């Protein structure tokens, strides 16, 4: 298996890897003292699990229509010429609000592993590869957005050494179909090399 950086005209290979999962629980965010006492996240099971498909509204093929990808690291992991995992890292792109107008911040925009290859360590390899690339580009932090309905991703980012830096409870309030979700922003310190 090898991870290669691809160009934007190869995004079809990237997009061949689906990005969906079953949501069977979520993190209910409970404020104390109106939030002055902090926030607590409590995992709750759903009575009716559902499938969350991140590609339903936007696929990797849409990225070039929205962003200048020249400063991005877009990676695909291949096994016998078949794409089995991928990751995209945004940096130095003014139209990406998540970058906070910082030159030293990278955003792990997307990471995905083909369902047939999940739970085999590919996500860890892709994450480490992305972090190392961002570090080589001079970034000191990598930021990742996920939602309170993606508990496996939250556990993964925590395991990878990220810290939860921000909870935006009403971050999707203007988007009716996901208004019930909360934004969670994770940060990885790239000045510390993983051992």
Biotite code that builds the C-alpha atoms (Angstrom):
import biotite.structure as struc

atoms = struc.array([
    struc.Atom([0.000, 0.000, 0.000], chain_id="A", res_id=1, res_name="UNK", atom_name="CA", element="C"),
    struc.Atom([1.302, 3.415, -0.891], chain_id="A", res_id=2, res_name="UNK", atom_name="CA", element="C"),
    struc.Atom([0.043, 6.930, -0.253], chain_id="A", res_id=3, res_name="UNK", atom_name="CA", element="C"),
    struc.Atom([0.560, 9.358, -3.090], chain_id="A", res_id=4, res_name="UNK", atom_name="CA", element="C"),
    struc.Atom([-0.215, 13.041, -3.500], chain_id="A", res_id=5, res_name="UNK", atom_name="CA", element="C"),
    struc.Atom([-2.585, 13.480, -6.408], chain_id="A", res_id=6, res_name="UNK", atom_name="CA", element="C"),
    struc.Atom([-3.426, 16.466, -8.590], chain_id="A", res_id=7, res_name="UNK", atom_name="CA", element="C"),
    struc.Atom([-6.894, 17.948, -8.877], chain_id="A", res_id=8, res_name="UNK", atom_name="CA", element="C"),
    struc.Atom([-7.457, 16.198, -12.220], chain_id="A", res_id=9, res_name="UNK", atom_name="CA", element="C"),
    struc.Atom([-7.258, 12.882, -10.315], chain_id="A", res_id=10, res_name="UNK", atom_name="CA", element="C"),
    struc.Atom([-10.053, 13.701, -7.847], chain_id="A", res_id=11, res_name="UNK", atom_name="CA", element="C"),
    struc.Atom([-12.254, 11.036, -9.420], chain_id="A", res_id=12, res_name="UNK", atom_name="CA", element="C"),
    struc.Atom([-9.952, 8.413, -7.870], chain_id="A", res_id=13, res_name="UNK", atom_name="CA", element="C"),
    struc.Atom([-10.370, 10.123, -4.488], chain_id="A", res_id=14, res_name="UNK", atom_name="CA", element="C"),
    struc.Atom([-14.150, 10.335, -4.850], chain_id="A", res_id=15, res_name="UNK", atom_name="CA", element="C"),
    struc.Atom([-14.425, 6.578, -5.505], chain_id="A", res_id=16, res_name="UNK", atom_name="CA", element="C"),
    struc.Atom([-14.068, 6.057, -1.741], chain_id="A", res_id=17, res_name="UNK", atom_name="CA", element="C"),
    struc.Atom([-17.450, 6.583, -0.032], chain_id="A", res_id=18, res_name="UNK", atom_name="CA", element="C"),
    struc.Atom([-17.824, 8.713, 3.099], chain_id="A", res_id=19, res_name="UNK", atom_name="CA", element="C"),
    struc.Atom([-20.765, 7.390, 5.082], chain_id="A", res_id=20, res_name="UNK", atom_name="CA", element="C"),
    struc.Atom([-21.415, 5.635, 8.366], chain_id="A", res_id=21, res_name="UNK", atom_name="CA", element="C"),
    struc.Atom([-24.227, 4.550, 10.657], chain_id="A", res_id=22, res_name="UNK", atom_name="CA", element="C"),
    struc.Atom([-25.193, 6.973, 13.400], chain_id="A", res_id=23, res_name="UNK", atom_name="CA", element="C"),
    struc.Atom([-26.413, 4.927, 16.369], chain_id="A", res_id=24, res_name="UNK", atom_name="CA", element="C"),
    struc.Atom([-25.594, 7.407, 19.149], chain_id="A", res_id=25, res_name="UNK", atom_name="CA", element="C"),
    struc.Atom([-24.692, 11.053, 19.594], chain_id="A", res_id=26, res_name="UNK", atom_name="CA", element="C"),
    struc.Atom([-23.081, 13.333, 22.151], chain_id="A", res_id=27, res_name="UNK", atom_name="CA", element="C"),
    struc.Atom([-25.712, 15.460, 23.878], chain_id="A", res_id=28, res_name="UNK", atom_name="CA", element="C"),
    struc.Atom([-24.093, 18.738, 24.880], chain_id="A", res_id=29, res_name="UNK", atom_name="CA", element="C"),
    struc.Atom([-25.243, 19.907, 28.271], chain_id="A", res_id=30, res_name="UNK", atom_name="CA", element="C"),
    struc.Atom([-24.339, 23.394, 29.529], chain_id="A", res_id=31, res_name="UNK", atom_name="CA", element="C"),
    struc.Atom([-23.860, 24.074, 33.233], chain_id="A", res_id=32, res_name="UNK", atom_name="CA", element="C"),
    struc.Atom([-25.030, 27.407, 34.655], chain_id="A", res_id=33, res_name="UNK", atom_name="CA", element="C"),
    struc.Atom([-25.963, 28.650, 31.207], chain_id="A", res_id=34, res_name="UNK", atom_name="CA", element="C"),
    struc.Atom([-22.527, 27.611, 29.953], chain_id="A", res_id=35, res_name="UNK", atom_name="CA", element="C"),
    struc.Atom([-20.588, 29.602, 32.575], chain_id="A", res_id=36, res_name="UNK", atom_name="CA", element="C"),
    struc.Atom([-19.850, 26.337, 34.364], chain_id="A", res_id=37, res_name="UNK", atom_name="CA", element="C"),
    struc.Atom([-18.702, 24.678, 31.152], chain_id="A", res_id=38, res_name="UNK", atom_name="CA", element="C"),
    struc.Atom([-20.162, 22.071, 28.833], chain_id="A", res_id=39, res_name="UNK", atom_name="CA", element="C"),
    struc.Atom([-20.483, 18.338, 29.293], chain_id="A", res_id=40, res_name="UNK", atom_name="CA", element="C"),
    struc.Atom([-20.962, 15.786, 26.524], chain_id="A", res_id=41, res_name="UNK", atom_name="CA", element="C"),
    struc.Atom([-23.086, 12.752, 27.306], chain_id="A", res_id=42, res_name="UNK", atom_name="CA", element="C"),
    struc.Atom([-23.363, 9.847, 24.869], chain_id="A", res_id=43, res_name="UNK", atom_name="CA", element="C"),
    struc.Atom([-26.944, 8.829, 24.140], chain_id="A", res_id=44, res_name="UNK", atom_name="CA", element="C"),
    struc.Atom([-28.184, 5.931, 22.019], chain_id="A", res_id=45, res_name="UNK", atom_name="CA", element="C"),
    struc.Atom([-30.632, 6.623, 19.200], chain_id="A", res_id=46, res_name="UNK", atom_name="CA", element="C"),
    struc.Atom([-33.852, 4.625, 19.058], chain_id="A", res_id=47, res_name="UNK", atom_name="CA", element="C"),
    struc.Atom([-33.648, 4.715, 15.244], chain_id="A", res_id=48, res_name="UNK", atom_name="CA", element="C"),
    struc.Atom([-30.097, 4.668, 13.828], chain_id="A", res_id=49, res_name="UNK", atom_name="CA", element="C"),
    struc.Atom([-29.588, 6.251, 10.412], chain_id="A", res_id=50, res_name="UNK", atom_name="CA", element="C"),
    struc.Atom([-26.922, 6.528, 7.717], chain_id="A", res_id=51, res_name="UNK", atom_name="CA", element="C"),
    struc.Atom([-24.960, 9.770, 7.437], chain_id="A", res_id=52, res_name="UNK", atom_name="CA", element="C"),
    struc.Atom([-23.573, 10.255, 3.927], chain_id="A", res_id=53, res_name="UNK", atom_name="CA", element="C"),
    struc.Atom([-21.163, 13.185, 3.740], chain_id="A", res_id=54, res_name="UNK", atom_name="CA", element="C"),
    struc.Atom([-21.079, 12.960, -0.070], chain_id="A", res_id=55, res_name="UNK", atom_name="CA", element="C"),
    struc.Atom([-24.827, 13.456, -0.363], chain_id="A", res_id=56, res_name="UNK", atom_name="CA", element="C"),
    struc.Atom([-24.566, 17.255, -0.638], chain_id="A", res_id=57, res_name="UNK", atom_name="CA", element="C"),
    struc.Atom([-20.965, 17.721, -1.762], chain_id="A", res_id=58, res_name="UNK", atom_name="CA", element="C"),
    struc.Atom([-18.296, 15.395, -3.108], chain_id="A", res_id=59, res_name="UNK", atom_name="CA", element="C"),
    struc.Atom([-14.552, 15.905, -3.556], chain_id="A", res_id=60, res_name="UNK", atom_name="CA", element="C"),
    struc.Atom([-15.320, 16.666, -7.209], chain_id="A", res_id=61, res_name="UNK", atom_name="CA", element="C"),
    struc.Atom([-17.014, 19.884, -6.032], chain_id="A", res_id=62, res_name="UNK", atom_name="CA", element="C"),
    struc.Atom([-13.941, 21.237, -4.212], chain_id="A", res_id=63, res_name="UNK", atom_name="CA", element="C"),
    struc.Atom([-12.273, 22.867, -7.261], chain_id="A", res_id=64, res_name="UNK", atom_name="CA", element="C"),
    struc.Atom([-15.486, 24.829, -7.904], chain_id="A", res_id=65, res_name="UNK", atom_name="CA", element="C"),
    struc.Atom([-15.267, 26.372, -4.427], chain_id="A", res_id=66, res_name="UNK", atom_name="CA", element="C"),
    struc.Atom([-11.572, 26.592, -3.579], chain_id="A", res_id=67, res_name="UNK", atom_name="CA", element="C"),
    struc.Atom([-8.140, 27.136, -5.044], chain_id="A", res_id=68, res_name="UNK", atom_name="CA", element="C"),
    struc.Atom([-6.566, 23.747, -4.264], chain_id="A", res_id=69, res_name="UNK", atom_name="CA", element="C"),
    struc.Atom([-3.007, 24.616, -5.268], chain_id="A", res_id=70, res_name="UNK", atom_name="CA", element="C"),
    struc.Atom([-1.854, 24.787, -1.631], chain_id="A", res_id=71, res_name="UNK", atom_name="CA", element="C"),
    struc.Atom([-3.666, 21.619, -0.575], chain_id="A", res_id=72, res_name="UNK", atom_name="CA", element="C"),
    struc.Atom([-2.213, 18.192, 0.039], chain_id="A", res_id=73, res_name="UNK", atom_name="CA", element="C"),
    struc.Atom([-4.597, 15.663, -1.510], chain_id="A", res_id=74, res_name="UNK", atom_name="CA", element="C"),
    struc.Atom([-3.570, 12.071, -0.869], chain_id="A", res_id=75, res_name="UNK", atom_name="CA", element="C"),
    struc.Atom([-4.852, 8.677, -1.967], chain_id="A", res_id=76, res_name="UNK", atom_name="CA", element="C"),
    struc.Atom([-3.780, 5.296, -0.629], chain_id="A", res_id=77, res_name="UNK", atom_name="CA", element="C"),
    struc.Atom([-3.746, 2.581, -3.277], chain_id="A", res_id=78, res_name="UNK", atom_name="CA", element="C"),
    struc.Atom([-3.716, -1.204, -3.095], chain_id="A", res_id=79, res_name="UNK", atom_name="CA", element="C"),
    struc.Atom([-3.124, -2.838, -6.493], chain_id="A", res_id=80, res_name="UNK", atom_name="CA", element="C"),
    struc.Atom([-4.091, 0.422, -8.234], chain_id="A", res_id=81, res_name="UNK", atom_name="CA", element="C"),
    struc.Atom([-7.414, 0.586, -6.349], chain_id="A", res_id=82, res_name="UNK", atom_name="CA", element="C"),
    struc.Atom([-8.057, 3.596, -4.077], chain_id="A", res_id=83, res_name="UNK", atom_name="CA", element="C"),
    struc.Atom([-8.740, 2.358, -0.539], chain_id="A", res_id=84, res_name="UNK", atom_name="CA", element="C"),
    struc.Atom([-8.223, 5.503, 1.533], chain_id="A", res_id=85, res_name="UNK", atom_name="CA", element="C"),
    struc.Atom([-7.724, 9.217, 1.103], chain_id="A", res_id=86, res_name="UNK", atom_name="CA", element="C"),
    struc.Atom([-7.160, 12.474, 2.944], chain_id="A", res_id=87, res_name="UNK", atom_name="CA", element="C"),
    struc.Atom([-7.137, 16.157, 2.016], chain_id="A", res_id=88, res_name="UNK", atom_name="CA", element="C"),
    struc.Atom([-5.306, 18.888, 3.917], chain_id="A", res_id=89, res_name="UNK", atom_name="CA", element="C"),
    struc.Atom([-6.092, 22.553, 3.275], chain_id="A", res_id=90, res_name="UNK", atom_name="CA", element="C"),
    struc.Atom([-3.564, 25.294, 3.984], chain_id="A", res_id=91, res_name="UNK", atom_name="CA", element="C"),
    struc.Atom([-2.915, 28.860, 2.933], chain_id="A", res_id=92, res_name="UNK", atom_name="CA", element="C"),
    struc.Atom([-6.320, 29.177, 1.218], chain_id="A", res_id=93, res_name="UNK", atom_name="CA", element="C"),
    struc.Atom([-8.048, 32.480, 2.081], chain_id="A", res_id=94, res_name="UNK", atom_name="CA", element="C"),
    struc.Atom([-11.523, 31.255, 1.088], chain_id="A", res_id=95, res_name="UNK", atom_name="CA", element="C"),
    struc.Atom([-11.356, 28.450, 3.694], chain_id="A", res_id=96, res_name="UNK", atom_name="CA", element="C"),
    struc.Atom([-12.792, 30.120, 6.811], chain_id="A", res_id=97, res_name="UNK", atom_name="CA", element="C"),
    struc.Atom([-11.642, 27.274, 9.044], chain_id="A", res_id=98, res_name="UNK", atom_name="CA", element="C"),
    struc.Atom([-8.042, 28.391, 8.475], chain_id="A", res_id=99, res_name="UNK", atom_name="CA", element="C"),
    struc.Atom([-8.763, 31.505, 10.580], chain_id="A", res_id=100, res_name="UNK", atom_name="CA", element="C"),
    struc.Atom([-6.511, 33.605, 8.268], chain_id="A", res_id=101, res_name="UNK", atom_name="CA", element="C"),
    struc.Atom([-3.489, 31.823, 9.785], chain_id="A", res_id=102, res_name="UNK", atom_name="CA", element="C"),
    struc.Atom([-0.488, 30.756, 7.727], chain_id="A", res_id=103, res_name="UNK", atom_name="CA", element="C"),
    struc.Atom([0.611, 28.247, 10.402], chain_id="A", res_id=104, res_name="UNK", atom_name="CA", element="C"),
    struc.Atom([-2.700, 26.359, 10.526], chain_id="A", res_id=105, res_name="UNK", atom_name="CA", element="C"),
    struc.Atom([-3.694, 23.406, 8.352], chain_id="A", res_id=106, res_name="UNK", atom_name="CA", element="C"),
    struc.Atom([-7.144, 21.836, 8.189], chain_id="A", res_id=107, res_name="UNK", atom_name="CA", element="C"),
    struc.Atom([-7.682, 18.127, 7.739], chain_id="A", res_id=108, res_name="UNK", atom_name="CA", element="C"),
    struc.Atom([-10.510, 18.788, 5.302], chain_id="A", res_id=109, res_name="UNK", atom_name="CA", element="C"),
    struc.Atom([-11.420, 15.177, 4.668], chain_id="A", res_id=110, res_name="UNK", atom_name="CA", element="C"),
    struc.Atom([-10.271, 11.676, 5.584], chain_id="A", res_id=111, res_name="UNK", atom_name="CA", element="C"),
    struc.Atom([-11.922, 8.472, 4.436], chain_id="A", res_id=112, res_name="UNK", atom_name="CA", element="C"),
    struc.Atom([-11.270, 4.740, 4.248], chain_id="A", res_id=113, res_name="UNK", atom_name="CA", element="C"),
    struc.Atom([-13.137, 2.363, 1.947], chain_id="A", res_id=114, res_name="UNK", atom_name="CA", element="C"),
    struc.Atom([-15.613, 0.240, 3.992], chain_id="A", res_id=115, res_name="UNK", atom_name="CA", element="C"),
    struc.Atom([-13.838, -2.990, 2.955], chain_id="A", res_id=116, res_name="UNK", atom_name="CA", element="C"),
    struc.Atom([-10.596, -1.674, 4.483], chain_id="A", res_id=117, res_name="UNK", atom_name="CA", element="C"),
    struc.Atom([-11.802, -0.094, 7.719], chain_id="A", res_id=118, res_name="UNK", atom_name="CA", element="C"),
    struc.Atom([-10.389, -1.114, 11.126], chain_id="A", res_id=119, res_name="UNK", atom_name="CA", element="C"),
    struc.Atom([-7.033, -2.104, 9.611], chain_id="A", res_id=120, res_name="UNK", atom_name="CA", element="C"),
    struc.Atom([-4.998, 0.967, 10.606], chain_id="A", res_id=121, res_name="UNK", atom_name="CA", element="C"),
    struc.Atom([-5.360, 2.846, 7.312], chain_id="A", res_id=122, res_name="UNK", atom_name="CA", element="C"),
    struc.Atom([-6.991, 5.849, 8.970], chain_id="A", res_id=123, res_name="UNK", atom_name="CA", element="C"),
    struc.Atom([-4.015, 6.151, 11.310], chain_id="A", res_id=124, res_name="UNK", atom_name="CA", element="C"),
    struc.Atom([-1.570, 5.995, 8.391], chain_id="A", res_id=125, res_name="UNK", atom_name="CA", element="C"),
    struc.Atom([-3.505, 8.623, 6.438], chain_id="A", res_id=126, res_name="UNK", atom_name="CA", element="C"),
    struc.Atom([-3.804, 10.881, 9.482], chain_id="A", res_id=127, res_name="UNK", atom_name="CA", element="C"),
    struc.Atom([-0.080, 10.629, 10.257], chain_id="A", res_id=128, res_name="UNK", atom_name="CA", element="C"),
    struc.Atom([0.811, 11.234, 6.604], chain_id="A", res_id=129, res_name="UNK", atom_name="CA", element="C"),
    struc.Atom([-1.427, 14.332, 6.542], chain_id="A", res_id=130, res_name="UNK", atom_name="CA", element="C"),
    struc.Atom([0.019, 15.686, 9.788], chain_id="A", res_id=131, res_name="UNK", atom_name="CA", element="C"),
    struc.Atom([3.583, 15.130, 8.582], chain_id="A", res_id=132, res_name="UNK", atom_name="CA", element="C"),
    struc.Atom([2.866, 16.907, 5.301], chain_id="A", res_id=133, res_name="UNK", atom_name="CA", element="C"),
    struc.Atom([1.333, 19.882, 7.143], chain_id="A", res_id=134, res_name="UNK", atom_name="CA", element="C"),
    struc.Atom([4.380, 19.968, 9.428], chain_id="A", res_id=135, res_name="UNK", atom_name="CA", element="C"),
    struc.Atom([6.722, 19.959, 6.412], chain_id="A", res_id=136, res_name="UNK", atom_name="CA", element="C"),
    struc.Atom([4.730, 22.892, 4.994], chain_id="A", res_id=137, res_name="UNK", atom_name="CA", element="C"),
    struc.Atom([5.552, 24.893, 8.134], chain_id="A", res_id=138, res_name="UNK", atom_name="CA", element="C"),
    struc.Atom([2.249, 24.500, 9.955], chain_id="A", res_id=139, res_name="UNK", atom_name="CA", element="C"),
    struc.Atom([2.240, 24.328, 13.760], chain_id="A", res_id=140, res_name="UNK", atom_name="CA", element="C"),
    struc.Atom([-1.359, 23.123, 14.206], chain_id="A", res_id=141, res_name="UNK", atom_name="CA", element="C"),
    struc.Atom([-3.832, 20.978, 12.316], chain_id="A", res_id=142, res_name="UNK", atom_name="CA", element="C"),
    struc.Atom([-7.545, 21.574, 12.824], chain_id="A", res_id=143, res_name="UNK", atom_name="CA", element="C"),
    struc.Atom([-10.328, 19.067, 12.197], chain_id="A", res_id=144, res_name="UNK", atom_name="CA", element="C"),
    struc.Atom([-14.091, 19.600, 12.175], chain_id="A", res_id=145, res_name="UNK", atom_name="CA", element="C"),
    struc.Atom([-16.528, 16.853, 12.989], chain_id="A", res_id=146, res_name="UNK", atom_name="CA", element="C"),
    struc.Atom([-19.952, 16.627, 14.543], chain_id="A", res_id=147, res_name="UNK", atom_name="CA", element="C"),
    struc.Atom([-21.445, 15.355, 17.775], chain_id="A", res_id=148, res_name="UNK", atom_name="CA", element="C"),
    struc.Atom([-23.153, 12.573, 15.778], chain_id="A", res_id=149, res_name="UNK", atom_name="CA", element="C"),
    struc.Atom([-19.806, 11.132, 14.646], chain_id="A", res_id=150, res_name="UNK", atom_name="CA", element="C"),
    struc.Atom([-18.574, 9.542, 17.865], chain_id="A", res_id=151, res_name="UNK", atom_name="CA", element="C"),
    struc.Atom([-16.164, 7.128, 16.085], chain_id="A", res_id=152, res_name="UNK", atom_name="CA", element="C"),
    struc.Atom([-14.401, 10.144, 14.518], chain_id="A", res_id=153, res_name="UNK", atom_name="CA", element="C"),
    struc.Atom([-14.228, 11.910, 17.912], chain_id="A", res_id=154, res_name="UNK", atom_name="CA", element="C"),
    struc.Atom([-12.633, 8.856, 19.490], chain_id="A", res_id=155, res_name="UNK", atom_name="CA", element="C"),
    struc.Atom([-10.223, 8.518, 16.574], chain_id="A", res_id=156, res_name="UNK", atom_name="CA", element="C"),
    struc.Atom([-9.047, 12.140, 16.749], chain_id="A", res_id=157, res_name="UNK", atom_name="CA", element="C"),
    struc.Atom([-8.611, 11.897, 20.500], chain_id="A", res_id=158, res_name="UNK", atom_name="CA", element="C"),
    struc.Atom([-6.566, 8.705, 20.052], chain_id="A", res_id=159, res_name="UNK", atom_name="CA", element="C"),
    struc.Atom([-4.417, 10.473, 17.462], chain_id="A", res_id=160, res_name="UNK", atom_name="CA", element="C"),
    struc.Atom([-3.423, 13.118, 20.016], chain_id="A", res_id=161, res_name="UNK", atom_name="CA", element="C"),
    struc.Atom([-5.886, 15.864, 19.093], chain_id="A", res_id=162, res_name="UNK", atom_name="CA", element="C"),
    struc.Atom([-7.552, 18.014, 21.720], chain_id="A", res_id=163, res_name="UNK", atom_name="CA", element="C"),
    struc.Atom([-11.104, 19.297, 21.525], chain_id="A", res_id=164, res_name="UNK", atom_name="CA", element="C"),
    struc.Atom([-10.633, 23.037, 21.146], chain_id="A", res_id=165, res_name="UNK", atom_name="CA", element="C"),
    struc.Atom([-14.132, 24.292, 20.464], chain_id="A", res_id=166, res_name="UNK", atom_name="CA", element="C"),
    struc.Atom([-17.764, 23.207, 20.614], chain_id="A", res_id=167, res_name="UNK", atom_name="CA", element="C"),
    struc.Atom([-20.142, 25.236, 18.458], chain_id="A", res_id=168, res_name="UNK", atom_name="CA", element="C"),
    struc.Atom([-23.553, 24.018, 19.545], chain_id="A", res_id=169, res_name="UNK", atom_name="CA", element="C"),
    struc.Atom([-25.442, 26.056, 16.960], chain_id="A", res_id=170, res_name="UNK", atom_name="CA", element="C"),
    struc.Atom([-22.925, 25.933, 14.113], chain_id="A", res_id=171, res_name="UNK", atom_name="CA", element="C"),
    struc.Atom([-25.349, 24.308, 11.678], chain_id="A", res_id=172, res_name="UNK", atom_name="CA", element="C"),
    struc.Atom([-28.495, 26.177, 12.781], chain_id="A", res_id=173, res_name="UNK", atom_name="CA", element="C"),
    struc.Atom([-28.940, 27.739, 9.321], chain_id="A", res_id=174, res_name="UNK", atom_name="CA", element="C"),
    struc.Atom([-28.978, 24.320, 7.608], chain_id="A", res_id=175, res_name="UNK", atom_name="CA", element="C"),
    struc.Atom([-32.308, 22.665, 8.497], chain_id="A", res_id=176, res_name="UNK", atom_name="CA", element="C"),
    struc.Atom([-31.340, 19.066, 7.645], chain_id="A", res_id=177, res_name="UNK", atom_name="CA", element="C"),
    struc.Atom([-28.360, 19.147, 10.048], chain_id="A", res_id=178, res_name="UNK", atom_name="CA", element="C"),
    struc.Atom([-29.486, 21.861, 12.499], chain_id="A", res_id=179, res_name="UNK", atom_name="CA", element="C"),
    struc.Atom([-29.659, 19.211, 15.258], chain_id="A", res_id=180, res_name="UNK", atom_name="CA", element="C"),
    struc.Atom([-25.898, 18.590, 14.943], chain_id="A", res_id=181, res_name="UNK", atom_name="CA", element="C"),
    struc.Atom([-23.167, 20.499, 16.778], chain_id="A", res_id=182, res_name="UNK", atom_name="CA", element="C"),
    struc.Atom([-19.731, 21.391, 15.374], chain_id="A", res_id=183, res_name="UNK", atom_name="CA", element="C"),
    struc.Atom([-16.723, 20.016, 17.200], chain_id="A", res_id=184, res_name="UNK", atom_name="CA", element="C"),
    struc.Atom([-13.285, 21.399, 16.369], chain_id="A", res_id=185, res_name="UNK", atom_name="CA", element="C"),
    struc.Atom([-10.214, 19.343, 17.214], chain_id="A", res_id=186, res_name="UNK", atom_name="CA", element="C"),
    struc.Atom([-6.615, 20.594, 17.149], chain_id="A", res_id=187, res_name="UNK", atom_name="CA", element="C"),
    struc.Atom([-3.362, 18.707, 16.798], chain_id="A", res_id=188, res_name="UNK", atom_name="CA", element="C"),
    struc.Atom([-0.107, 20.312, 17.951], chain_id="A", res_id=189, res_name="UNK", atom_name="CA", element="C"),
    struc.Atom([2.280, 19.732, 15.053], chain_id="A", res_id=190, res_name="UNK", atom_name="CA", element="C"),
    struc.Atom([5.289, 20.981, 17.008], chain_id="A", res_id=191, res_name="UNK", atom_name="CA", element="C"),
    struc.Atom([5.244, 17.694, 18.924], chain_id="A", res_id=192, res_name="UNK", atom_name="CA", element="C"),
    struc.Atom([6.446, 14.829, 16.761], chain_id="A", res_id=193, res_name="UNK", atom_name="CA", element="C"),
    struc.Atom([4.496, 11.613, 17.363], chain_id="A", res_id=194, res_name="UNK", atom_name="CA", element="C"),
    struc.Atom([6.599, 8.825, 18.857], chain_id="A", res_id=195, res_name="UNK", atom_name="CA", element="C"),
])
